[in-house]
Amino acid sequence: SLPVYSGGLGVLAGDLLKAASDARLPMIGVGPFYHRGYFRQRIDAEGRQEHLEPDVDPRDLPLRRASSAEGSPLEIRVELPGRDVHLAIWVAQVGRVPLLLLDADVEGNEPEDRRVTDELYVAARRTRLTQEVLLGVGAARALDALGIRPAVWHLNEGHSALVVLERARLAGVADPTLDGAARLARAGRDMVMTLHTPVPAGNECYDPAVADELLAPAASAIDLSSDRLHALGKGPEGTNGVFDLTAFGLRQAAAINAVSQLHGRTATATWRSAIGRDVISVTNGVHLATWQAQPMQAALRAAGEAAIGDRELWDAHAEQKRQMIDFLGGRLTRQAIRHGVAPEAVGDLAGALDPHALTMGFARRFATYKRADLILHDMKRLAHLLADPDRPVQLIFAGKAHPADEAGRAVLGHVVDASRRVGLAGRIFFIEDYDLRVARFLVAGVDVWLNTPRRPLEASGTSGMKAALNGVPSVSILDGWWDEAFDGTNGWAVGRPSSEDGGTDEEDAESLYRILETEVVPAFFGRSDVGIPEAWIGRMRGALTTGLARFTADRVLRDYVEDLYRPVAGMDGEVARSA
């Protein structure tokens, strides 16, 4: 109901708030309220992605306004060059955890300022940095206005790094004897920062002149000179001439973590020369109750302390696959009607997905490094794999490309085109307007989760974890979480097993086809005397065990508390346990 995210990072943040609520951990989330959220996707009759922008009214959502001590709606003020911007504070209650959403659409703001928090990942760089100022300075002021004094501040990527400027100002108010450097040091000593991407485009970089102008009010409040600001925002080698928000946050934070073991090594190699220290790893996880489907939950409850039986595991999966096929049949039918498909053909689409086919799912953002079209590398070989009448295989794709990412949109178009080709239509399906509802059906209902990023560019990847919680094994490049999760029993590893760098597209595609042809398909269709694929169920059981043991959000939260929050806050054991 809150479309203020575009991909895994935003969903992960929500999962961690839910986990904090489950654990009764006193946590608060802060972010912007995007009136137009992330775009709704529609594929036109030619296979091109169309972008539909919703206009979300917070009064129509499960939100309330934060109130002042006097009971009036609370607003805060953030200084920008030549003007002030007022922010309303909306509260979403995520179980026991409040999420504060900052909204610039406030009467009295200039018309252009009222629109500044409209869009997630707005293309205009000046507007983007303005959003980062409002988020950073606004988050600190919102919590201060509410009388909340966090023991730890956790920055989710570089977007929120400017919070340190306002916290440094508040430190100076509390102790006027501090100079600018001491204020910054005090602001950062209880700050944790998480890096989520090794991709350069994931770092927020700006023209230094624009940074000087927009950060002038916050910087002058702590006597931070332009030269010192530029030095704090200097990126790693090869990124000269920009103000790097990620670098700025990393230099202030008391603790820094990556989101998988491999990502920790990659991030350390990228940043150590700039920040002078290593990056530790806290591998991501996902919220169990959100992502494990009801049939699987019921089967595991019925098994109790005993291991779930093969038949029970297979039956739970079969029910989830049936539910997915029913849901996707309706989506495919509506897509076809909008594209003007003949009425007699539309009816067939409700049953287009074959419940007996090995069904592979690929669903995520269509960033080019994720290589959604790697499996399309050799179309003849793929067609042969999909068309075997005795061992049918089908592919389901879903995902959005950023409107400004022409290369990502081209990859998406390639996938949509493949789904309409003679010989592949009816075996490859594209489900438009990927969102959390589509994701829940896919991760629970497909037989295999496909993941083919260019190693080592996938920092973590949480979709495969969600599939694992449903007993769905992965066929994946050894990147992100899969590099540490794969053990030979829980899925298949694509590509080079030992190189820090990945293979070429040709090498990885060849590895993928070979694994599918010689291992995955035979295992799925090899049935016992009682009609179940025992070897395949072994892989399902391995995936389920891996997901439950190591890749849930409650484990992530425990790691954060023990390895980051407690040390940074200076808590002793008793205080930490009571918190």
C-alpha positions as CSV (number, residue, x, y, z in Angstrom):
1,S,0.0,0.0,0.0
2,L,3.0,2.3,0.2
3,P,4.7,2.4,-3.2
4,V,7.9,4.2,-2.0
5,Y,10.4,1.6,-3.1
6,S,11.6,0.3,-6.5
7,G,13.5,-2.9,-5.7
8,G,15.2,-5.1,-3.2
9,L,16.7,-2.4,-1.0
10,G,13.3,-0.9,-0.2
11,V,11.6,-4.3,0.3
12,L,14.6,-5.3,2.6
13,A,14.1,-2.1,4.7
14,G,10.4,-3.1,5.1
15,D,11.3,-6.7,6.1
16,L,13.8,-5.4,8.7
17,L,11.1,-3.1,10.3
18,K,8.8,-6.1,10.4
19,A,11.5,-8.2,12.1
20,A,12.2,-5.4,14.6
21,S,8.5,-5.4,15.4
22,D,8.5,-9.2,15.9
23,A,11.5,-8.9,18.2
24,R,10.1,-5.9,20.1
25,L,13.3,-4.1,19.2
26,P,12.8,-0.3,19.6
27,M,13.4,0.9,16.1
28,I,12.1,3.7,13.9
29,G,12.3,4.0,10.2
30,V,12.5,7.4,8.3
31,G,12.2,8.0,4.6
32,P,10.5,10.3,2.1
33,F,6.9,10.1,1.1
34,Y,6.7,9.8,-2.7
35,H,3.3,11.0,-4.0
36,R,4.0,9.4,-7.3
37,G,5.9,6.5,-5.9
38,Y,7.5,4.1,-8.3
39,F,5.9,3.9,-11.7
40,R,3.2,1.3,-12.7
41,Q,4.3,-0.7,-15.7
42,R,2.4,-1.5,-18.9
43,I,3.7,-3.3,-21.9
44,D,2.2,-2.0,-25.2
45,A,1.3,-4.1,-28.2
46,E,4.8,-3.6,-29.7
47,G,6.5,-4.8,-26.6
48,R,7.7,-1.5,-25.2
49,Q,7.5,-0.6,-21.6
50,E,5.1,2.2,-20.8
51,H,5.3,4.2,-17.5
52,L,2.1,5.1,-15.6
53,E,2.7,7.4,-12.6
54,P,0.2,7.0,-9.8
55,D,-0.7,10.2,-7.8
56,V,-0.9,8.9,-4.2
57,D,-2.8,10.9,-1.6
58,P,-1.5,10.0,1.9
59,R,-5.0,10.5,3.3
60,D,-6.1,7.5,1.4
61,L,-3.4,5.3,2.9
62,P,-3.0,3.7,6.4
63,L,-1.1,6.8,7.6
64,R,-1.6,9.4,10.3
65,R,0.0,12.8,10.8
66,A,2.6,13.0,13.6
67,S,1.5,15.5,16.2
68,S,3.3,18.1,18.3
69,A,3.1,18.1,22.1
70,E,0.1,20.5,21.8
71,G,-1.7,18.0,19.5
72,S,-1.4,19.9,16.3
73,P,0.0,18.4,13.1
74,L,3.7,18.5,13.3
75,E,5.8,20.2,10.6
76,I,9.6,20.7,10.5
77,R,11.6,23.2,8.5
78,V,14.7,22.6,6.4
79,E,16.8,25.4,5.0
80,L,17.7,25.5,1.3
81,P,19.5,28.3,-0.5
82,G,17.2,31.4,-0.3
83,R,14.2,29.7,1.2
84,D,12.9,27.2,3.7
85,V,11.0,24.0,2.9
86,H,8.4,22.7,5.4
87,L,7.9,19.0,5.7
88,A,4.8,17.2,7.0
89,I,5.5,13.9,8.9
90,W,3.3,10.9,8.2
91,V,3.4,7.8,10.4
92,A,2.9,4.3,9.1
93,Q,2.7,1.8,11.9
94,V,4.6,-1.4,10.9
95,G,3.4,-3.6,13.8
96,R,5.1,-2.1,16.8
97,V,7.6,-0.1,14.7
98,P,6.7,3.4,13.4
99,L,7.8,4.5,10.0
100,L,8.1,8.3,9.5
101,L,7.6,9.6,6.0
102,L,8.6,13.1,5.1
103,D,6.4,15.0,2.7
104,A,7.1,18.4,1.1
105,D,3.6,18.8,-0.3
106,V,2.8,21.4,2.4
107,E,0.8,24.6,1.9
108,G,3.1,27.6,2.1
109,N,6.0,25.9,0.2
110,E,6.9,27.2,-3.2
111,P,5.0,25.2,-6.0
112,E,8.3,23.6,-7.2
113,D,9.2,22.6,-3.6
114,R,5.9,21.0,-3.0
115,R,6.7,18.6,-5.9
116,V,10.3,17.8,-4.8
117,T,9.3,14.6,-2.9
118,D,7.0,13.4,-5.7
119,E,9.1,10.9,-7.5
120,L,11.5,8.1,-6.4
121,Y,14.8,8.2,-8.3
122,V,14.0,11.4,-10.1
123,A,16.3,11.9,-13.0
124,A,17.1,15.6,-12.5
125,R,20.3,15.6,-10.4
126,R,19.6,18.9,-8.7
127,T,16.2,17.7,-7.5
128,R,17.8,14.4,-6.5
129,L,20.3,16.2,-4.2
130,T,17.5,18.4,-2.8
131,Q,15.7,15.2,-1.9
132,E,18.8,13.9,-0.1
133,V,19.1,17.2,1.9
134,L,15.4,17.0,2.9
135,L,15.9,13.3,3.9
136,G,19.1,13.7,5.9
137,V,18.4,17.0,7.6
138,G,14.7,16.3,7.9
139,A,15.2,12.9,9.5
140,A,17.3,14.3,12.3
141,R,14.9,17.2,12.9
142,A,11.8,15.0,12.8
143,L,13.2,12.8,15.5
144,D,14.4,15.8,17.5
145,A,11.0,17.4,17.3
146,L,9.4,14.2,18.5
147,G,11.8,14.0,21.5
148,I,13.3,10.8,20.2
149,R,17.0,10.2,21.0
150,P,18.2,7.1,19.2
151,A,21.1,5.1,20.6
152,V,22.2,4.2,17.1
153,W,21.6,5.8,13.7
154,H,21.6,3.4,10.8
155,L,22.1,4.8,7.3
156,N,20.7,2.7,4.5
157,E,23.1,3.5,1.6
158,G,24.4,7.0,0.8
159,H,21.0,8.6,0.3
160,S,20.6,9.5,4.0
161,A,24.3,10.4,4.7
162,L,23.5,14.1,5.1
163,V,21.8,13.4,8.4
164,V,25.3,13.8,9.9
165,L,25.3,17.5,9.1
166,E,22.2,18.2,11.1
167,R,23.4,15.9,13.9
168,A,26.6,17.8,14.0
169,R,24.7,21.1,14.3
170,L,22.7,19.7,17.2
171,A,25.9,18.5,18.9
172,G,27.1,22.1,18.7
173,V,23.9,23.4,20.2
174,A,24.4,21.0,23.1
175,D,28.1,21.9,23.5
176,P,29.1,25.3,21.9
177,T,32.8,24.6,22.7
178,L,33.0,22.0,19.9
179,D,34.5,23.1,16.6
180,G,33.3,21.8,13.2
181,A,35.5,18.7,13.2
182,A,34.6,17.7,16.7
183,R,30.9,18.1,15.9
184,L,31.2,15.8,12.9
185,A,33.1,13.3,14.9
186,R,30.5,13.3,17.7
187,A,27.7,13.0,15.1
188,G,29.3,9.9,13.5
189,R,30.4,8.0,16.6
190,D,27.0,6.3,17.0
191,M,26.3,5.8,13.3
192,V,26.2,2.6,11.3
193,M,26.1,2.6,7.5
194,T,25.1,-0.2,5.1
195,L,26.4,-0.5,1.6
196,H,24.0,-2.2,-0.8
197,T,25.6,-2.1,-4.1
198,P,29.1,-2.5,-5.8
199,V,27.7,-0.9,-9.0
200,P,29.1,2.6,-9.5
201,A,25.6,3.9,-10.5
202,G,24.4,2.9,-7.0
203,N,26.6,5.7,-5.5
204,E,25.0,9.2,-5.3
205,C,27.5,11.5,-7.0
206,Y,27.0,15.2,-7.7
207,D,28.7,18.2,-9.3
208,P,30.7,19.8,-6.5
209,A,29.3,23.2,-7.4
210,V,25.8,22.0,-7.0
211,A,26.7,20.3,-3.7
212,D,28.3,23.6,-2.5
213,E,25.2,25.5,-3.2
214,L,22.5,23.1,-1.9
215,L,24.5,22.1,1.2
216,A,25.6,25.6,2.1
217,P,23.0,26.2,4.8
218,A,23.7,22.9,6.6
219,A,27.5,23.2,6.1
220,S,27.7,26.8,7.3
221,A,25.8,25.9,10.5
222,I,28.8,23.8,11.5
223,D,31.5,26.0,10.0
224,L,32.3,23.4,7.4
225,S,34.3,25.0,4.6
226,S,33.8,24.1,0.9
227,D,37.3,22.5,0.7
228,R,36.6,20.4,3.8
229,L,33.2,19.3,2.4
230,H,34.8,18.3,-0.9
231,A,37.5,16.3,0.9
232,L,34.9,14.4,2.9
233,G,33.0,13.7,-0.3
234,K,36.0,12.5,-2.3
235,G,35.3,9.1,-3.8
236,P,37.6,6.2,-4.5
237,E,40.3,6.4,-7.2
238,G,38.9,7.1,-10.7
239,T,36.0,9.2,-9.4
240,N,37.7,12.6,-9.2
241,G,35.7,15.8,-9.7
242,V,32.5,14.7,-8.0
243,F,30.9,15.0,-4.6
244,D,30.2,11.4,-3.5
245,L,27.5,11.0,-0.9
246,T,28.4,7.4,-0.2
247,A,32.0,8.4,0.5
248,F,30.8,11.2,2.7
249,G,28.7,8.8,4.8
250,L,31.4,6.2,5.0
251,R,34.0,8.7,6.4
252,Q,31.7,9.6,9.2
253,A,30.2,6.2,10.2
254,A,31.6,4.4,13.2
255,A,30.8,1.0,11.6
256,I,30.2,0.0,8.0
257,N,28.8,-3.3,6.6
258,A,28.2,-4.9,3.2
259,V,25.3,-7.3,2.6
260,S,27.1,-10.6,1.7
261,Q,30.5,-12.1,2.3
262,L,31.5,-11.6,-1.3
263,H,30.1,-8.1,-1.3
264,G,32.3,-7.4,1.8
265,R,35.4,-8.3,-0.1
266,T,34.3,-6.3,-3.1
267,A,33.4,-3.2,-1.1
268,T,36.7,-3.4,0.9
269,A,38.6,-3.5,-2.4
270,T,36.7,-0.5,-3.7
271,W,36.7,1.7,-0.6
272,R,39.7,0.8,1.6
273,S,42.1,3.3,-0.1
274,A,39.5,6.1,0.4
275,I,38.4,5.4,3.9
276,G,41.3,3.5,5.4
277,R,39.5,0.4,6.8
278,D,37.8,-2.8,5.8
279,V,34.1,-3.3,5.4
280,I,32.5,-6.1,7.5
281,S,29.6,-8.3,6.2
282,V,26.1,-8.8,7.5
283,T,24.4,-10.9,4.8
284,N,20.8,-10.0,4.1
285,G,17.8,-12.0,4.9
286,V,14.0,-11.8,4.4
287,H,10.9,-11.7,6.6
288,L,9.7,-15.3,7.0
289,A,6.1,-14.6,7.7
290,T,5.8,-12.3,4.7
291,W,7.5,-14.5,2.1
292,Q,6.8,-18.2,3.1
293,A,3.4,-19.1,1.6
294,Q,0.6,-20.5,3.6
295,P,0.6,-24.1,2.3
296,M,4.3,-24.4,3.2
297,Q,3.8,-22.9,6.6
298,A,0.9,-25.3,7.2
299,A,2.9,-28.3,6.1
300,L,5.8,-27.3,8.4
301,R,3.5,-26.8,11.4
302,A,1.9,-30.2,10.8
303,A,5.3,-31.8,10.8
304,G,6.2,-30.2,14.1
305,E,9.6,-31.3,15.4
306,A,9.9,-34.0,12.8
307,A,11.4,-33.5,9.4
308,I,8.7,-32.8,6.8
309,G,8.0,-35.8,4.6
310,D,8.7,-35.9,0.9
311,R,5.0,-36.3,0.0
312,E,4.0,-33.4,2.3
313,L,6.7,-31.1,0.9
314,W,5.8,-31.9,-2.7
315,D,2.1,-31.5,-2.1
316,A,2.6,-28.1,-0.4
317,H,4.7,-27.0,-3.4
318,A,2.1,-28.3,-5.8
319,E,-0.6,-26.3,-4.1
320,Q,1.5,-23.1,-4.3
321,K,2.2,-23.8,-7.9
322,R,-1.5,-24.2,-8.6
323,Q,-2.3,-20.9,-6.9
324,M,0.4,-19.1,-8.9
325,I,-0.9,-20.5,-12.2
326,D,-4.4,-19.4,-11.4
327,F,-3.3,-15.9,-10.4
328,L,-1.0,-15.5,-13.4
329,G,-3.6,-16.8,-15.8
330,G,-5.8,-13.8,-14.8
331,R,-2.9,-11.4,-15.4
332,L,-2.1,-12.8,-18.8
333,T,-5.7,-12.7,-19.8
334,R,-6.0,-9.0,-18.9
335,Q,-2.8,-8.2,-20.7
336,A,-4.1,-9.9,-23.9
337,I,-7.4,-8.1,-23.8
338,R,-5.7,-4.7,-23.6
339,H,-3.5,-5.7,-26.6
340,G,-6.5,-6.5,-28.7
341,V,-6.0,-10.3,-28.9
342,A,-8.9,-12.1,-30.6
343,P,-11.6,-13.2,-28.1
344,E,-11.3,-16.9,-29.0
345,A,-7.6,-16.7,-28.2
346,V,-7.9,-14.8,-24.9
347,G,-9.8,-17.6,-23.3
348,D,-6.9,-20.0,-23.9
349,L,-4.5,-17.7,-21.9
350,A,-6.1,-18.5,-18.6
351,G,-4.8,-22.0,-19.0
352,A,-1.6,-21.2,-20.9
353,L,0.7,-22.1,-18.1
354,D,1.3,-25.9,-17.9
355,P,1.1,-27.2,-14.3
356,H,3.2,-30.2,-15.2
357,A,6.1,-28.3,-16.8
358,L,9.3,-27.4,-15.0
359,T,8.7,-23.8,-14.3
360,M,11.6,-21.3,-14.0
361,G,11.1,-17.8,-12.6
362,F,13.1,-14.7,-13.1
363,A,11.7,-11.5,-11.4
364,R,13.7,-8.4,-10.4
365,R,14.7,-5.0,-11.7
366,F,15.8,-5.0,-15.3
367,A,19.3,-3.5,-14.6
368,T,21.7,-4.6,-17.3
369,Y,24.1,-6.3,-14.9
370,K,21.4,-8.7,-13.7
371,R,21.3,-10.1,-17.3
372,A,17.7,-11.1,-17.5
373,D,18.3,-12.1,-21.1
374,L,21.3,-14.4,-20.5
375,I,19.2,-17.5,-21.0
376,L,18.2,-16.1,-24.4
377,H,21.8,-16.1,-25.5
378,D,21.3,-19.1,-27.9
379,M,17.7,-19.1,-29.0
380,K,17.8,-22.4,-30.9
381,R,19.2,-24.2,-27.9
382,L,16.7,-22.6,-25.6
383,A,13.8,-23.5,-28.0
384,H,15.0,-27.1,-28.0
385,L,15.0,-27.2,-24.2
386,L,11.6,-25.7,-23.8
387,A,9.8,-27.7,-26.6
388,D,10.5,-31.3,-25.4
389,P,6.9,-32.8,-25.2
390,D,8.0,-35.4,-22.6
391,R,9.9,-32.9,-20.4
392,P,8.3,-29.5,-21.0
393,V,9.9,-26.4,-19.5
394,Q,8.4,-22.9,-19.2
395,L,9.9,-19.6,-18.3
396,I,8.2,-16.7,-16.4
397,F,9.7,-13.2,-16.3
398,A,8.6,-10.1,-14.5
399,G,10.3,-6.8,-13.7
400,K,10.7,-3.2,-14.5
401,A,13.4,-1.2,-16.1
402,H,14.1,2.3,-14.8
403,P,12.4,4.8,-17.3
404,A,15.8,6.6,-17.8
405,D,17.7,3.3,-18.3
406,E,17.7,2.8,-22.1
407,A,19.9,-0.3,-21.9
408,G,17.7,-1.9,-19.3
409,R,14.6,-1.1,-21.3
410,A,16.3,-2.8,-24.3
411,V,16.9,-5.9,-22.3
412,L,13.2,-5.9,-21.2
413,G,12.1,-5.5,-24.8
414,H,14.3,-8.5,-25.8
415,V,12.6,-10.7,-23.2
416,V,9.1,-9.5,-24.3
417,D,10.0,-10.1,-27.9
418,A,11.1,-13.7,-27.1
419,S,7.8,-14.4,-25.4
420,R,6.0,-13.6,-28.6
421,R,8.3,-15.5,-31.1
422,V,7.1,-18.5,-33.0
423,G,8.5,-21.6,-31.2
424,L,8.8,-19.7,-27.9
425,A,5.4,-18.2,-27.4
426,G,3.5,-20.3,-24.9
427,R,6.7,-21.3,-23.2
428,I,8.1,-17.9,-22.2
429,F,5.8,-15.5,-20.4
430,F,6.2,-11.9,-19.3
431,I,4.1,-10.6,-16.5
432,E,3.8,-6.9,-16.5
433,D,3.7,-4.5,-13.5
434,Y,5.9,-6.5,-11.2
435,D,5.1,-5.7,-7.5
436,L,5.1,-7.4,-4.1
437,R,1.9,-9.3,-4.9
438,V,3.3,-10.8,-8.1
439,A,6.5,-11.5,-6.3
440,R,4.8,-13.5,-3.5
441,F,3.1,-15.8,-6.0
442,L,6.3,-16.3,-8.1
443,V,8.8,-17.1,-5.3
444,A,6.3,-19.6,-3.8
445,G,5.0,-21.2,-7.0
446,V,7.9,-21.7,-9.5
447,D,10.0,-24.8,-9.4
448,V,13.3,-23.1,-10.0
449,W,14.5,-19.6,-9.2
450,L,16.8,-18.2,-11.9
451,N,19.5,-15.6,-11.1
452,T,22.2,-14.7,-13.7
453,P,24.0,-11.4,-12.6
454,R,27.4,-10.5,-13.8
455,R,29.7,-11.5,-10.8
456,P,30.5,-9.7,-8.6
457,L,27.9,-7.0,-9.2
458,E,25.0,-8.5,-7.3
459,A,25.7,-7.3,-3.8
460,S,23.2,-9.7,-2.2
461,G,20.0,-10.6,-4.0
462,T,17.1,-11.4,-1.7
463,S,14.6,-12.9,-4.2
464,G,16.4,-16.3,-4.1
465,M,16.2,-16.3,-0.3
466,K,12.4,-15.8,-0.6
467,A,12.2,-18.7,-3.0
468,A,14.3,-20.9,-0.7
469,L,11.9,-20.3,2.2
470,N,9.3,-22.0,0.0
471,G,11.6,-25.0,-0.9
472,V,12.4,-23.6,-4.4
473,P,16.0,-24.2,-5.3
474,S,18.1,-21.7,-7.2
475,V,20.0,-22.0,-10.5
476,S,22.3,-19.0,-10.0
477,I,25.6,-17.4,-10.7
478,L,27.8,-17.6,-7.6
479,D,27.3,-14.0,-6.7
480,G,25.9,-12.2,-3.7
481,W,24.2,-14.5,-1.1
482,W,24.4,-17.6,-3.4
483,D,28.2,-17.5,-3.2
484,E,28.0,-18.4,0.5
485,A,24.7,-20.3,0.5
486,F,25.3,-22.8,-2.3
487,D,26.4,-26.2,-0.9
488,G,25.6,-28.7,-3.6
489,T,22.3,-29.8,-2.1
490,N,20.2,-26.7,-2.4
491,G,20.3,-25.8,-6.0
492,W,22.9,-25.4,-8.8
493,A,25.8,-23.0,-9.4
494,V,26.3,-21.4,-12.8
495,G,29.7,-20.2,-14.0
496,R,33.2,-20.2,-12.6
497,P,33.3,-21.7,-9.0
498,S,36.5,-20.0,-7.8
499,S,37.2,-16.7,-9.6
500,E,36.4,-13.4,-7.9
501,D,35.4,-12.1,-11.3
502,G,32.7,-13.7,-13.3
503,G,32.9,-15.3,-16.7
504,T,31.9,-13.7,-20.0
505,D,28.3,-13.9,-21.2
506,E,29.2,-16.7,-23.6
507,E,30.9,-18.7,-20.8
508,D,28.0,-18.2,-18.3
509,A,25.3,-19.0,-20.9
510,E,27.1,-22.2,-21.9
511,S,27.3,-23.2,-18.2
512,L,23.6,-22.3,-17.7
513,Y,22.4,-24.4,-20.7
514,R,24.6,-27.4,-19.7
515,I,23.3,-27.4,-16.1
516,L,19.7,-27.1,-17.3
517,E,20.0,-29.8,-19.9
518,T,22.0,-32.4,-18.0
519,E,21.1,-31.8,-14.3
520,V,18.0,-29.7,-13.7
521,V,15.6,-31.0,-16.2
522,P,16.5,-34.7,-15.7
523,A,16.2,-34.3,-11.9
524,F,12.8,-32.7,-12.1
525,F,11.3,-35.3,-14.4
526,G,12.8,-38.4,-12.7
527,R,9.9,-39.8,-10.8
528,S,9.7,-42.6,-8.2
529,D,7.3,-45.5,-8.1
530,V,4.8,-43.3,-6.2
531,G,5.1,-40.5,-8.7
532,I,7.3,-37.9,-6.9
533,P,10.8,-36.7,-7.9
534,E,12.8,-37.9,-4.9
535,A,16.1,-36.4,-6.1
536,W,14.4,-33.1,-6.8
537,I,12.7,-33.0,-3.4
538,G,16.2,-33.5,-1.9
539,R,17.2,-30.2,-3.5
540,M,13.9,-28.6,-2.3
541,R,14.7,-29.7,1.2
542,G,18.2,-28.4,1.0
543,A,16.9,-25.0,-0.2
544,L,14.3,-24.9,2.6
545,T,16.9,-25.8,5.2
546,T,19.3,-23.2,4.0
547,G,16.7,-20.4,3.9
548,L,15.3,-21.1,7.4
549,A,18.7,-21.5,9.0
550,R,20.6,-18.6,7.6
551,F,18.7,-16.1,5.5
552,T,15.8,-14.7,7.5
553,A,15.4,-11.1,8.6
554,D,15.4,-12.1,12.3
555,R,18.9,-13.4,11.9
556,V,20.0,-10.2,10.2
557,L,18.6,-8.2,13.0
558,R,20.4,-10.3,15.6
559,D,23.7,-9.7,13.7
560,Y,23.1,-6.0,13.5
561,V,22.4,-5.8,17.3
562,E,25.3,-8.0,18.3
563,D,27.9,-6.9,15.7
564,L,27.0,-3.3,15.1
565,Y,24.4,-1.7,17.2
566,R,25.6,-2.8,20.6
567,P,29.3,-1.9,20.1
568,V,28.5,1.4,18.5
569,A,26.0,2.4,21.2
570,G,28.5,1.4,23.9
571,M,25.9,-0.9,25.5
572,D,27.0,-3.5,28.0
573,G,25.4,-7.0,27.8
574,E,22.6,-6.3,30.3
575,V,21.5,-3.1,28.5
576,A,21.6,-4.8,25.1
577,R,19.6,-7.8,26.3
578,S,16.9,-5.5,27.9
579,A,16.7,-3.5,24.7
